[in-house]
């Protein structure tokens, strides 16, 4: 394992000085209070370990929501230069490839949404399967083998072509809803079979569909351009590539362990198994990973359209008349080819973001025209009982973090600890959320016990660090009204 020394360099940044086998410094964003939480697990050491990988440039980075993960920490960012022997690591993407967040808004009034929230949540629960496997209460539609292959190649556009959304949706998804370089042939048959019945499903764990509203605005001009004025009714969708992505990761971890031996790569942790970006193994993984990412984009696209249809059914009017449009969809588990300036020159780098969100600044050519002036929307969900945030990307993020920001609150308690806490206190979670004015639907309240608010850091503290450090800018805060959990 890498040796490291942690030193605070300002109110919101901590340096892990390059030592031992580290090739670059580590940089962690946190204030003193958050750092006390971060020190509670092995995430800091993981930042130092990532700094040992071949071809890493600038820094190994930890976001303020950082916590322990497989290989890379969750909340970790690192970029690799193929011309310097840079590598790609499945542990730097994660098992849930392209897990991400989608935000929609509509013109339904807050009073109407509140008065019909029980009906709305019942309908969403009926229309979107949740829980482990294929789903609960309603079977997901099982796709044909050829349909899954098409999804892997085309992403969200596959769903839009089948009437599950609009071209305007595609214009408001990171990368247009397709990750370049997808190669469906690199996705194994077991992964395809796992993906056939799961398109349009939430899954379990921390995934959710949340109906909420804007309750605080910090930048009224930007909020208006995003369609998020105070009182606007919103929908968050948080999910990823489900069993298909998990299988892709599992399959390639075996491939990467062999590649480490073949290319004589020295690792501080075997969970960082990797292959050179220019190697056959590296290229195969990138193709499979991009294909799984496309599945995730399509998965969120299908669910978003089911939410629109649920509102239309319950409120008895067309979703188009409700101005039910997509604000943005961001990924937070992937590895992407991007151009960034390092050491005074622009380079083509493979940027790993694991539990971290892209946060490109105003004027960046990869942003849709609607957001060239504002910067990229950055969607930061919190826990299911408090609040979430919308930010925009900044020049500071582009300079310091390869255009990256945090992706959520970050866990403070393990799932096991959270469940034990609920059981020990004999808590009635359904009643607790009802007293907060939140309608909860879930395949199992055991999952809700794992996701209690106190299991997470306060996302307001995380976002304040991001804003103060200049790697994101606060736009508005959202409060939940109804939540569907796995």
C-alpha positions as CSV (number, residue, x, y, z in Angstrom):
1,X,0.0,0.0,0.0
2,X,1.1,3.6,-0.6
3,X,2.5,5.6,2.2
4,X,1.0,9.0,2.6
5,X,1.1,12.2,4.6
6,X,-2.1,14.3,4.7
7,X,-1.8,18.1,5.1
8,X,-4.4,20.8,5.0
9,X,-3.5,23.5,2.5
10,X,-6.6,25.7,2.8
11,X,-10.1,25.7,4.3
12,X,-11.4,23.2,1.6
13,X,-8.3,21.3,0.3
14,X,-6.0,18.7,1.7
15,X,-2.8,17.5,0.1
16,X,-1.6,13.9,0.2
17,X,2.1,14.5,-0.5
18,X,3.7,12.2,-3.1
19,X,5.7,9.5,-1.2
20,X,6.8,6.0,-1.9
21,X,5.4,4.6,-5.1
22,X,3.0,7.5,-5.7
23,X,3.5,9.1,-9.1
24,X,1.5,12.3,-8.3
25,X,0.1,14.0,-5.2
26,X,-3.4,13.3,-3.9
27,X,-5.9,16.2,-3.5
28,X,-9.0,15.9,-1.3
29,X,-11.7,18.5,-1.0
30,X,-13.2,18.8,2.5
31,X,-13.5,21.1,5.4
32,X,-12.4,20.0,8.9
33,X,-15.8,18.6,9.9
34,X,-16.1,16.4,6.7
35,X,-12.5,15.3,7.1
36,X,-13.3,13.8,10.4
37,X,-15.9,11.6,8.7
38,X,-13.6,10.8,5.8
39,X,-10.9,9.6,8.1
40,X,-13.3,7.0,9.5
41,X,-12.7,4.6,6.6
42,X,-9.9,3.8,4.2
43,X,-10.8,6.3,1.5
44,X,-7.8,8.5,2.0
45,X,-5.4,5.6,1.6
46,X,-7.3,4.6,-1.6
47,X,-6.6,8.1,-3.0
48,X,-2.9,7.5,-2.3
49,X,-3.1,4.1,-3.9
50,X,-4.7,5.4,-7.1
51,X,-1.8,7.9,-7.3
52,X,0.5,4.9,-7.8
53,X,-1.1,3.8,-11.1
54,X,0.9,4.1,-14.4
55,X,0.3,7.2,-16.5
56,X,-1.7,9.1,-13.9
57,X,-1.4,12.9,-14.4
58,X,-1.8,15.9,-12.1
59,X,-3.5,14.6,-9.0
60,X,-5.4,11.6,-7.7
61,X,-8.6,13.4,-6.5
62,X,-11.1,12.8,-3.7
63,X,-14.4,14.7,-3.6
64,X,-16.1,15.8,-0.3
65,X,-18.5,12.9,-0.5
66,X,-15.6,10.4,-0.7
67,X,-15.9,7.1,1.0
68,X,-14.4,3.6,0.7
69,X,-15.1,1.7,-2.5
70,X,-13.7,-1.2,-4.6
71,X,-10.2,-0.2,-5.6
72,X,-10.9,3.5,-6.2
73,X,-12.7,5.4,-3.5
74,X,-16.3,6.4,-4.3
75,X,-15.9,10.1,-5.0
76,X,-12.6,9.5,-6.7
77,X,-11.3,11.1,-9.9
78,X,-8.1,10.3,-11.9
79,X,-7.0,11.0,-15.4
80,X,-4.5,8.9,-17.4
81,X,-2.3,9.7,-20.4
82,X,-2.0,6.9,-22.9
83,X,1.3,8.4,-24.2
84,X,2.8,7.9,-20.7
85,X,1.6,4.3,-20.3
86,X,-1.7,5.3,-18.8
87,X,-4.1,2.6,-17.8
88,X,-7.9,1.9,-17.5
89,X,-9.2,0.3,-14.3
90,X,-12.7,-1.2,-13.8
91,X,-12.2,-0.3,-10.1
92,X,-12.1,3.4,-11.2
93,X,-15.5,3.1,-12.8
94,X,-17.3,0.7,-10.5
95,X,-19.7,-2.2,-10.8
96,X,-22.7,0.0,-11.6
97,X,-21.4,1.4,-14.8
98,X,-22.9,4.8,-15.6
99,X,-24.9,5.0,-12.5
100,X,-26.2,8.5,-12.8
101,X,-28.9,11.0,-12.1
102,X,-31.7,12.5,-14.2
103,X,-33.7,15.6,-13.3
104,X,-37.1,16.5,-14.9
105,X,-39.3,19.5,-14.2
106,X,-43.0,20.3,-15.0
107,X,-45.5,23.1,-14.5
108,X,-47.8,21.2,-12.1
109,X,-48.4,23.4,-9.2
110,X,-46.9,22.5,-5.8
111,X,-50.3,22.5,-4.2
112,X,-51.7,20.1,-6.8
113,X,-48.7,17.8,-6.5
114,X,-49.0,17.7,-2.7
115,X,-52.7,17.0,-2.9
116,X,-52.2,14.0,-5.3
117,X,-48.9,12.7,-4.0
118,X,-50.3,9.5,-2.7
119,X,-51.9,8.7,-6.0
120,X,-48.8,9.8,-7.9
121,X,-46.5,7.6,-5.9
122,X,-48.9,4.6,-6.2
123,X,-48.9,5.0,-10.0
124,X,-45.1,5.4,-10.2
125,X,-44.8,2.3,-8.0
126,X,-47.0,0.4,-10.4
127,X,-45.3,1.6,-13.5
128,X,-41.6,1.3,-12.5
129,X,-40.3,-2.0,-11.1
130,X,-38.1,-1.6,-8.1
131,X,-36.0,-3.9,-5.9
132,X,-33.5,-6.7,-6.6
133,X,-33.5,-8.5,-9.9
134,X,-36.3,-7.8,-12.4
135,X,-38.4,-5.8,-10.1
136,X,-41.3,-5.9,-7.7
137,X,-45.1,-5.8,-8.3
138,X,-44.8,-5.5,-12.0
139,X,-42.6,-7.5,-14.4
140,X,-40.3,-5.5,-16.5
141,X,-40.6,-6.0,-20.2
142,X,-38.1,-8.6,-21.3
143,X,-36.2,-7.5,-24.3
144,X,-35.0,-9.7,-27.2
145,X,-31.4,-10.5,-27.5
146,X,-31.1,-8.2,-30.5
147,X,-32.9,-5.4,-28.7
148,X,-30.3,-5.5,-25.9
149,X,-27.5,-5.4,-28.5
150,X,-29.1,-2.3,-30.1
151,X,-29.5,-0.6,-26.7
152,X,-25.8,-1.2,-26.0
153,X,-24.8,0.5,-29.3
154,X,-27.4,3.4,-29.3
155,X,-28.2,4.3,-25.6
156,X,-31.1,6.6,-24.9
157,X,-31.7,7.1,-28.6
158,X,-33.0,3.5,-28.8
159,X,-35.8,4.4,-26.4
160,X,-36.6,7.7,-28.0
161,X,-37.0,5.9,-31.4
162,X,-39.6,3.7,-29.7
163,X,-41.7,6.7,-28.5
164,X,-40.3,6.7,-25.0
165,X,-39.2,10.3,-25.1
166,X,-38.2,13.1,-27.5
167,X,-35.3,14.4,-29.4
168,X,-35.2,17.3,-27.0
169,X,-34.5,14.7,-24.2
170,X,-31.4,13.6,-26.1
171,X,-30.2,17.2,-26.3
172,X,-30.3,17.4,-22.5
173,X,-28.3,14.2,-21.7
174,X,-24.5,14.1,-21.1
175,X,-23.1,13.1,-24.5
176,X,-26.5,13.0,-26.1
177,X,-27.3,9.8,-24.2
178,X,-24.6,7.7,-25.9
179,X,-21.0,7.1,-24.8
180,X,-18.6,7.1,-27.7
181,X,-16.7,3.9,-28.4
182,X,-19.3,1.4,-27.4
183,X,-18.6,-2.1,-28.7
184,X,-21.5,-4.5,-27.9
185,X,-19.5,-7.5,-29.1
186,X,-17.3,-7.1,-26.0
187,X,-20.3,-7.6,-23.7
188,X,-20.6,-11.2,-22.7
189,X,-23.8,-13.3,-23.1
190,X,-24.3,-13.6,-19.3
191,X,-24.4,-9.8,-19.1
192,X,-26.8,-9.5,-22.0
193,X,-29.1,-12.1,-20.3
194,X,-29.0,-10.2,-17.0
195,X,-29.9,-7.0,-18.9
196,X,-32.9,-8.4,-20.9
197,X,-35.5,-8.1,-18.2
198,X,-34.2,-5.0,-16.4
199,X,-34.5,-2.1,-18.8
200,X,-36.7,0.6,-17.2
201,X,-36.2,-0.6,-13.6
202,X,-34.8,1.2,-10.6
203,X,-33.0,-1.6,-8.8
204,X,-32.2,-1.5,-5.1
205,X,-29.6,0.0,-2.8
206,X,-29.4,3.8,-3.0
207,X,-31.3,4.0,-6.3
208,X,-34.6,5.9,-6.4
209,X,-37.3,7.9,-8.1
210,X,-38.1,11.0,-6.2
211,X,-40.8,13.6,-6.7
212,X,-39.9,16.9,-5.1
213,X,-39.9,20.7,-5.5
214,X,-37.5,23.6,-5.6
215,X,-37.6,25.2,-2.1
216,X,-34.6,27.6,-2.3
217,X,-32.9,29.4,-5.1
218,X,-29.3,30.8,-4.9
219,X,-28.8,32.0,-8.5
220,X,-32.2,33.2,-9.9
221,X,-30.8,33.9,-13.4
222,X,-29.3,30.4,-13.9
223,X,-32.3,28.7,-12.1
224,X,-34.7,30.4,-14.6
225,X,-32.6,29.2,-17.5
226,X,-32.8,25.7,-16.1
227,X,-36.6,26.0,-15.6
228,X,-36.2,25.6,-11.8
229,X,-37.8,28.6,-10.2
230,X,-38.9,28.3,-6.5
231,X,-42.0,26.0,-6.2
232,X,-41.3,24.1,-9.4
233,X,-42.2,20.4,-9.2
234,X,-39.3,18.1,-10.0
235,X,-38.5,14.4,-10.5
236,X,-35.1,12.9,-9.7
237,X,-34.2,9.4,-11.1
238,X,-31.1,7.7,-9.8
239,X,-30.1,4.4,-11.3
240,X,-27.6,2.8,-13.6
241,X,-26.8,-0.3,-15.8
242,X,-28.2,-2.8,-13.3
243,X,-27.1,-6.4,-13.6
244,X,-25.7,-5.9,-17.0
245,X,-23.1,-3.4,-15.9
246,X,-22.3,-5.4,-12.8
247,X,-21.6,-8.5,-15.0
248,X,-19.4,-6.5,-17.4
249,X,-17.3,-5.2,-14.4
250,X,-17.0,-8.7,-13.0
251,X,-16.0,-10.2,-16.3
252,X,-13.3,-7.7,-16.9
253,X,-11.8,-7.8,-13.4
254,X,-10.7,-11.3,-14.3
255,X,-9.3,-10.1,-17.6
256,X,-7.4,-7.2,-15.8
257,X,-5.9,-9.5,-13.2
258,X,-4.3,-11.4,-16.0
259,X,-3.2,-8.1,-17.8
260,X,-1.5,-6.9,-14.6
261,X,0.8,-10.0,-14.8
262,X,1.2,-9.8,-18.6
263,X,2.3,-6.2,-18.5
264,X,4.2,-6.4,-15.3
265,X,2.2,-3.7,-13.5
266,X,3.0,-3.2,-9.9
267,X,-0.1,-2.4,-7.8
268,X,-0.5,-1.3,-4.1
269,X,-3.9,-3.1,-4.1
270,X,-5.1,-5.9,-6.3
271,X,-8.5,-4.3,-6.6
272,X,-6.8,-1.7,-8.8
273,X,-6.3,-4.3,-11.5
274,X,-5.9,-2.5,-14.8
275,X,-4.5,-2.6,-18.3
276,X,-2.7,-0.1,-20.5
277,X,-5.2,2.1,-22.5
278,X,-3.4,1.1,-25.7
279,X,-3.5,-2.7,-25.0
280,X,-6.1,-5.1,-26.5
281,X,-7.5,-5.7,-23.0
282,X,-7.8,-2.0,-22.3
283,X,-9.6,-1.3,-25.6
284,X,-11.9,-4.3,-25.0
285,X,-12.9,-3.0,-21.6
286,X,-13.5,0.5,-22.8
287,X,-15.8,-0.8,-25.5
288,X,-17.8,-3.0,-23.1
289,X,-17.9,-0.2,-20.5
290,X,-19.2,2.3,-23.0
291,X,-21.9,-0.2,-24.1
292,X,-23.0,-0.8,-20.5
293,X,-23.1,3.0,-20.1
294,X,-25.5,3.2,-23.0
295,X,-27.7,0.6,-21.4
296,X,-27.8,2.9,-18.3
297,X,-28.7,6.0,-20.4
298,X,-31.6,4.0,-22.0
299,X,-32.7,2.7,-18.6
300,X,-33.1,6.2,-17.2
301,X,-34.8,7.3,-20.4
302,X,-37.4,4.6,-20.2
303,X,-38.1,5.3,-16.5
304,X,-38.4,9.1,-17.1
305,X,-41.0,8.5,-19.8
306,X,-42.9,6.1,-17.4
307,X,-42.9,8.9,-14.8
308,X,-44.4,11.4,-17.4
309,X,-47.1,8.8,-18.2
310,X,-47.9,8.3,-14.5
311,X,-48.4,12.0,-14.0
312,X,-50.6,12.2,-17.1
313,X,-52.7,9.2,-15.9
314,X,-53.2,10.6,-12.4
315,X,-53.7,14.2,-13.3
316,X,-55.7,13.4,-16.4
317,X,-53.9,15.6,-18.9
318,X,-51.1,15.2,-21.4
319,X,-47.6,15.3,-20.1
320,X,-46.6,17.6,-22.9
321,X,-49.2,20.2,-21.6
322,X,-47.5,20.0,-18.2
323,X,-44.2,21.1,-19.8
324,X,-42.6,17.9,-18.5
325,X,-39.1,18.3,-19.8
326,X,-35.7,17.0,-19.0
327,X,-33.3,19.4,-17.3
328,X,-30.3,17.2,-17.6
329,X,-28.9,13.7,-17.1
330,X,-25.4,13.2,-15.7
331,X,-23.3,10.1,-15.3
332,X,-21.1,9.4,-12.3
333,X,-19.5,6.0,-12.9
334,X,-17.5,6.0,-16.1
335,X,-14.1,6.5,-17.9
336,X,-14.2,9.0,-20.8
337,X,-11.8,10.3,-23.3
338,X,-11.5,14.1,-22.9
339,X,-9.1,16.9,-23.6
340,X,-7.6,18.8,-20.7
341,X,-4.6,21.0,-20.2
342,X,-1.8,19.5,-18.0
343,X,1.6,21.0,-17.5
344,X,0.9,23.7,-20.1
345,X,-0.2,21.6,-22.9
346,X,-3.5,20.1,-24.0
347,X,-3.7,16.3,-23.8
348,X,-6.1,13.5,-24.7
349,X,-6.8,11.8,-21.4
350,X,-9.0,9.0,-20.1
351,X,-10.8,10.5,-17.1
352,X,-12.1,8.0,-14.5
353,X,-15.0,9.3,-12.4
354,X,-16.3,6.9,-9.8
355,X,-19.0,8.5,-7.7
356,X,-18.1,11.8,-9.3
357,X,-20.0,14.0,-11.8
358,X,-18.7,15.9,-14.8
359,X,-18.9,19.6,-14.2
360,X,-17.9,21.4,-17.4
361,X,-17.8,25.3,-17.4
362,X,-19.7,27.9,-19.4
363,X,-18.6,27.9,-23.1
364,X,-17.4,24.3,-23.2
365,X,-18.1,22.9,-26.7
366,X,-19.3,19.6,-25.3
367,X,-22.3,21.2,-23.6
368,X,-25.7,21.5,-25.3
369,X,-26.5,24.9,-26.7
370,X,-29.1,25.5,-23.9
371,X,-26.3,25.4,-21.3
372,X,-23.3,27.0,-23.0
373,X,-23.9,30.2,-21.1
374,X,-24.7,28.7,-17.7
375,X,-22.3,25.8,-17.6
376,X,-23.3,22.1,-17.2
377,X,-26.0,21.3,-14.7
378,X,-24.5,19.3,-11.8
379,X,-27.1,17.2,-10.0
380,X,-26.3,16.3,-6.3
381,X,-29.0,14.1,-4.6
382,X,-28.9,14.0,-0.8
383,X,-30.6,11.5,1.4
384,X,-34.3,10.6,1.1
385,X,-35.4,12.7,4.1
386,X,-33.8,16.1,3.6
387,X,-32.8,17.8,0.4
388,X,-30.8,17.7,-2.9
389,X,-29.0,20.4,-4.9
390,X,-28.5,21.6,-8.4
391,X,-25.2,23.3,-9.3
392,X,-23.5,24.3,-12.5
393,X,-19.9,23.6,-13.6
394,X,-17.1,26.1,-13.3
395,X,-13.8,27.1,-14.7
396,X,-12.3,26.2,-11.3
397,X,-13.5,22.6,-11.7
398,X,-12.1,22.4,-15.2
399,X,-8.7,23.6,-14.1
400,X,-8.4,21.6,-10.9
401,X,-10.5,18.4,-11.2
402,X,-10.7,17.7,-14.9
403,X,-14.1,19.3,-14.9
404,X,-15.5,17.1,-12.1
405,X,-17.6,17.6,-8.9
406,X,-19.2,15.5,-6.2
407,X,-22.1,13.2,-6.9
408,X,-24.1,13.0,-3.6
409,X,-23.9,13.1,0.1
410,X,-21.6,10.1,0.8
411,X,-22.3,7.5,3.3
412,X,-21.6,8.0,7.0
413,X,-22.9,4.6,8.2
414,X,-22.6,1.2,6.5
415,X,-25.9,-0.4,5.4
416,X,-25.5,-3.0,8.2
417,X,-25.0,-0.3,10.8
418,X,-28.0,1.6,9.5
419,X,-30.3,-1.4,9.8
420,X,-29.0,-2.3,13.2
421,X,-29.7,1.3,14.3
422,X,-33.3,1.2,13.1
423,X,-33.9,-2.2,14.7
424,X,-32.3,-1.2,18.0
425,X,-34.5,1.9,18.3
426,X,-37.6,0.1,17.1
427,X,-38.3,2.9,14.6
428,X,-41.4,3.2,12.5
429,X,-39.9,4.5,9.3
430,X,-43.1,4.8,7.5
431,X,-44.5,7.0,10.2
432,X,-41.3,9.1,10.4
433,X,-41.3,9.9,6.7
434,X,-45.1,10.6,6.8
435,X,-44.4,13.2,9.6
436,X,-41.9,14.8,7.3
437,X,-44.5,15.0,4.6
438,X,-42.8,12.4,2.4
439,X,-44.7,9.5,0.7
440,X,-42.5,6.5,0.6
441,X,-43.0,3.4,-1.6
442,X,-40.5,0.5,-1.5
443,X,-40.1,-3.1,-2.6
444,X,-38.8,-3.7,1.0
445,X,-38.6,-1.4,4.0
446,X,-35.3,-3.2,4.8
447,X,-33.8,-1.1,2.0
448,X,-35.4,2.0,3.5
449,X,-33.7,1.2,6.8
450,X,-30.4,1.1,5.0
451,X,-31.1,4.5,3.5
452,X,-32.2,6.5,6.6
453,X,-31.1,10.1,6.5
454,X,-28.5,9.8,9.2
455,X,-26.7,7.0,7.3
456,X,-25.4,9.9,5.0
457,X,-23.4,13.0,5.5
458,X,-25.5,16.2,5.3
459,X,-25.4,17.0,1.6
460,X,-25.6,20.7,2.4
461,X,-22.1,20.5,4.0
462,X,-20.8,18.6,1.0
463,X,-22.2,21.1,-1.5
464,X,-21.0,24.1,0.6
465,X,-17.4,22.8,0.2
466,X,-17.8,22.3,-3.6
467,X,-19.2,25.9,-3.9
468,X,-16.6,27.5,-1.6
469,X,-13.7,25.6,-3.4
470,X,-15.0,26.9,-6.7
471,X,-15.5,23.4,-8.3
472,X,-19.2,24.0,-8.7
473,X,-21.7,26.8,-8.1
474,X,-25.0,26.4,-6.2
475,X,-28.1,27.2,-8.1
476,X,-31.0,25.8,-6.1
477,X,-32.1,23.3,-3.4
478,X,-34.9,20.6,-3.8
479,X,-37.0,19.0,-1.2
480,X,-38.6,15.5,-1.5
481,X,-42.4,14.9,-1.5
482,X,-42.4,11.3,-2.5
483,X,-39.8,8.6,-2.9
484,X,-39.8,5.2,-4.6
485,X,-37.0,2.9,-3.3
486,X,-35.8,-0.5,-4.3
